[in-house]
């Protein structure tokens, strides 16, 4: 039996898709590279904005003919959209056999077996009392040990930002036991992984719900000594949860990379208050100053939203001035998208769509200039690059990442894939650098 998984959205969704793939592999299924030859197709979905949901319904429409020509094949929808709108998905796409929510990934094979036995269609979206039961098995993760691996350490979110649907579809924060994470990382490294990215909707909240008072910096210090684990990254971080202990861990631990993703979302205090972000601009800037002072060479990336309900032109321009002053290395930028069930989704002072898009274009132009300027400042520096393999374009070129997470393209022998090399940065681009191997 063959399966094909389509993944939308964040890195946590990628990790969840990898979990489902490993479980199916263990059950004797074989992954294929296209939907055409699959006996099972899984769409792992995102609900953070409206557009990804439209894409899912469009894909489901395209798969109707596939289902009609393969009546014994199964179609499943998983993830955040499945959690939010499971019954609606079944109503709009009755050819879907399984809808499984965000705490049910680890049951994928059991659900498939039930439907194949005639017990379907199924919609399962209950939030389990013990979500840690859904953790990736240590040996299971190692089944698919890539050079760079995602390791979920905490699921869910308890912040309830007014625009965000994540707490509604992912549930409250739930940390995995540290010993399970350590065992999983050791298993991955034993199979060839050299860089792990620790994942959480709010990764810095790790440990709050565990007995004993463990913290995220404690977890970093426990992972750092693992032999042959070259790099540790983590994402995503709430600015309110950056502590002196985190800054110290980033500065002191050799494996922890000099990069942090710290979503600001807006650059004006009333907007932040209305978003229920829990910090002021002054507090955010103080946090940035602490990080940059404590972690030399730090790259700072962020998320920025425009067009939040009630956002005025003056507030938008004030935000742009702040972004110029902070100087983010890169930013994920997006226009506000109302989400059902959120506080902001009930507001009636929505910014017109054309205004949102115009502001987004202006923000992108500004950030592109900042990114290119910061990369120009890095020309001539030497960087340690973990080589992923051949670049997507250009014969004889290799692609990799510097410790600050910037992409680097360099000419070199393909046998360098999977190794650490020293590169002199030469040509700055929006995506990163072209460089030369340091002989």
N, C-alpha and C positions, 0 to 999 in steps of 0.2 A: 504494500500500500504506500502511496506517495502523498506528500503534503507540501504546501506552499504557504508561507506566511508573509503578509503585507503589513508593514509597520508604519504608523503615523505618529508624529509628535516627538516627545522628549527622549532623553537617554534612559530614563526609567522604563519607558515602553520598549526600548531596544533590549534592555536587560530582561524584561518580562517575556519578550518574544524568544530570546535565547533560552530562557527557562522552559518555555513550552516546547521548543525544538528539541532540547535535550530529553525531555520526558517522552516525546514521541519517538525519538531515536531509540531510547531504552526499550520502548514497547515494540520495536521492530519496524517502525515506519522509516521511509527514506525521503529526505528532502530533495526537491527538484527546483529548477531555476526559473520556472514559469508556471502560470496557472493552467496552461493548456493540458499538461499531462498529470495534473494532481487529482487524487481521490478525496483530498480534504484541503480546503482553502480557509485560512484564518485571517481575518482583518483585525489587527490590534489597533484600537482607535484612540483619538484625542478629542477632548471637549473644551480645551482652554479657550479656543476662539470658535467662531461660527464657521469659518471657511473650511477647516479640516472635516467638520461634520458634513458639509455639502459634498466634499470629495468622497466621503464614505458612501453616501447615498448614490452618488454618480457611479462609483465602482460597483455597488450592489446591483444597480440597473444593468451595467455592462455584463455582470456575471449571471444574469437571468438566463441568457441563451446557453451559457456553459452548463448551468444546472439542468435545463431542459434536455440537453443532449447527453447528460450524465446523471440520470435520475438517482443512481445509487451513491453518487458522490455527496459529500457533506460540505456545507458552508457555515462557518462560525464567525461571529462578531464578538470581539473581546475588548476589555479595557474601559477607559473612562466614559466613552459615549455609550457603551453597552450598559454600564452602571447607571448612567443618567436616564437613558431612554430605551430600555430594553423592550418594553411592550410596544412602544412606537415603532421600533425597528422591525419587529415582527409584523406589525400592521402594514407598514409601508413596503416591506420586502418579505412577503410570506414564504419565499423560497429559502430563507435563512433557517437552518436546522438547530443551531445552538447560539444562545446569547449568554456570555459569561462575564460577570463583573470583575472588579479590580482585585478582589480577594479570592478569586477562583482559578487563577492561572495554573496552579499546581494540580488541579483536577481535570485538565484538558483531556487526557487519555480516557479517564473514567467516563466523562461525559460523552465522548465520541463512541465509546463502547456501548453506552446505554442507548444512544440513538440508533446505532447499527443493529441493536437487538430489538428495535421497535418502540422504545420508550422516548418518544419525542414528538414534536420539537420541544426544546428545553430553554427556559429563561431562568438563570440562576444569578442572583445579585445580592444575596444576603451578606451583611458584614459579619464575619465570624467573630466570636468572642475572643478567640486566641489567634489573631492574625499572624503571630510569629510561626504558627504551624505551616504557613505558606513559604517559609524561608527556603532558599535554594539549598539543596543537599550539597555537602562539601565535595563528594566525589562527582556529583551530577554537574556542578559548575566546571570541573576539570575536564569533562567530556569534550568541551569546546573551548580550549584554552588558547585564545588568540594572543598575539604579542601585547596588545592592550585590552584589558578586560574591564567591564563594568561590574561593580559589586554593590548591590543595594545594602545599606546598613540601617536605614530607617524608612518606613513607609508612612504615607498619610501626612496630614498637616493640621495644626490646631490654631492657626493664626486668623483665619477668616478675614482676609483682605476683602474689601467690599465688592471688588470686581471679579473675584476669583472663585471658580467652581471646584477647585481641587479638594478642599475639605469635604465637600458634599459627595464627591465621587470616589475619593481615595480613603476617606475616613480619618479618624484622629491619628496623631503621631504614635507609631509603634516601632520601637527599636528591636533589632535582633541582638541576642546575647553576644557579647564580645568574643567568647570562645568559639562560637560558630563562625563568625567573620574571620577570625584568625586562621581557623582550620581551612576555610574555603580559600583564603588567599594563599596559604601554604600549598594547597593542592593545585591551584592554578600555576603558581611559580614552578612547582615540580614538573608541570607539563609544558613549560616554556613561556608563560606570561612573564613580562618584565615590567609592566606598568599597570597599575590598577587605578580606576577612578571610583571613589566611594560616593554612592548616590543616596540622595534623599530629597524629597520636596523641600525640606528644611534640614539639611544635613547637620548643621551646628546644634540642632535640638537633640542630637543623639544622646541617649542615656537618661534623659529626664524621667522616663517611665520605667526605668529598670531599678531594681533594688541595689543599694550599695553606692549610689551617687557617682557612677562612672560618667565621664564627659567625653566629648569628641576629641579634645586634645589628648586625653588618656588613651583613646583608641589609636590615634596616630602614633603615640609613643610605643604602644604594644606591637604595632605592625612594622615600624621602622627597622628593627633588627633582623627581620626575616632575610636569610641569605638569598642573593640573586634577585631580590625585589629592588629594582633600580629606582623606580619612581612611584610616588603616590600623588594623585590629584583628588579633588573632591568638588562636588557641586550638588545643589545650589545653596547659597548662604543668605540668611536674613541678616541685614546690617545690625539689627538690635542685638544679635547673639555673638558678635565678634568680641572676644575677651582678650585680656592680656596673655592668658595661658595659650590661646590659639596663636597669637602673634609670636610668642616665644617658641612654640612647637614648630611653626613654619620656618623660623630663623635657625633653629638648632638642629633639626632632624635632616640628615643628608638626603633622604629619599623624598621628602616633601617638596614639591615643586613651587617655584616662585610665581604663582598665579592664583588669583582669587576672582570668582565671579560673584559680584555683589550688586544685585538689582536695586536701582534707585527708584525706578518707575516714574517719578515726577520730580521736578526741580523747584517746587514752591510749597510752602508749609501748609496752606489751606488745602491744596490738592492732596498732599500726603495725609492730612487729617481725615479728609473725606474718603480716602482710600483705606483708612484704618491700618496704616503701615506701622505706626508705633514709634516713629522717630521724627525728628525735625531735620531740616537741612544742616543746621549747625552741628547736630549730633552725627549726621552722616559724614560731614567733612572732617570732624574730629576723628572718626573711625578710620577714614582714608589716610589722614596724616599719621596715625599710629601704625597702620600697616606699612606705609611707605618708609617711615623712619625705622621700623623694626625689621623689615625684610628687604634688603638691598636688591635691586633689579626686579622688583615686583611688577608684574603686568596686571592691570586692573580692567576687567570687563564688566558689563552691566546689561540690564534690561531697561528699556525706556518705553513708556506708553504715551501716546498723544491722543487728545480728543476725549479724555475722561469727562463724564457728564458735568456740565457747569464750567469747564475750562474756558477761561477768557483768553483773548489775544494777548493781554498783558501778562497773564500767568504763563502762557506759552513762551513769550519772549524772555521772561525772567528765567525760565527753565533753560533756554538756550544759552543765556549768559553764564549760568552755573556750569553747564556742560563744557563750555569753552574753558572755564577756569579750572575744573577738575582734570580734564584731559584724559578721558578713558582711552585705553588702547583699542578697544572695539566695543560695539554695542549691538545687541539684538533689539531692533526697533519695530514697533507695531502700533497700529491704530486700535483704539478701544473697540471691543466687540461685546455687546451686552449678552450676559449669560443668565438663563432662567434660574431662579432660586437665589440669586445673589442680591445683596442690598442695593448695589449700583444698578442692577437690572430693573429695579422698580422706580428709578428716578425718571422724571419727566423733562428734565432740562438737558436732553441729549444733544450733543454737538452734531450739526449736520454732517453727513457722510463726506460731501465734497470738501468741507473744511478740514475734517480729520485727515483726508488723504493729502490735501495741500500741505498741512503741517507735517505730515510724515515725510513727504518729499523734501521739505526744507530741513528737517532733522537729519535725514540720511545724508544730504549734501554736506551739512555741517560735520557730522561724525566722520564721513569719508575723508574730509580734509584733516581732521584731528588724527585719525588713524595713520594716514600717510605721513603726516608730520612726525609723529612719534616713531614710526618705522625708519624714517630718514635719519633720525637721531641715533639709531642703532647701527648704521652702516660703519663698517670697520671693526666692529666688536667681534669677539670670538664666542661661539655658542656651542654647547654640547647638544647634539641632535641624535634622537633615537630614530633610526631609519626604518620606515614601514615597508618600503619596497619600491618598485618602479613607479615613477610619476605617471599620472593619467595621460599626460601629453609630453611628447618629446623623447626621442630615442636616446638611450644612454643616461637618462636622468633619474635620480632617486628623490623620493619625497619622505619627509620626516617632520618631527616636531622638536622645537627647542624646549628647554625646561619651562619657559614662560608661555608655552602652548602656541607659539607662533609657528606657522608652517614655514619650512625651509626646503627649497629645491636645489639640488646640487648634482653635478655630473660625477659619476663614479661607477665602480664595479657592482653589478647586481648582487654579488655575494656579500655585500655589506648589509643587506637586509637583515633586520633584527639585531643590529649592533649599534653601539654608541660611537659617534665620530665627532671630531672637532671641526667646526666649519667657521670660516671667516665670512661674515655677512657683507654682501656687496651691493645688491640691487634691491631697493625697497619697493614694495607693492602693497595694495590694499589687503591682499590675502597673506602677506608675509614677506619672505625674502628669497632672492636667488643668492647663492653663496658658492664658495670654493672650499674644497677639502683642505684642511690645514695639514700639510705634509710634515 
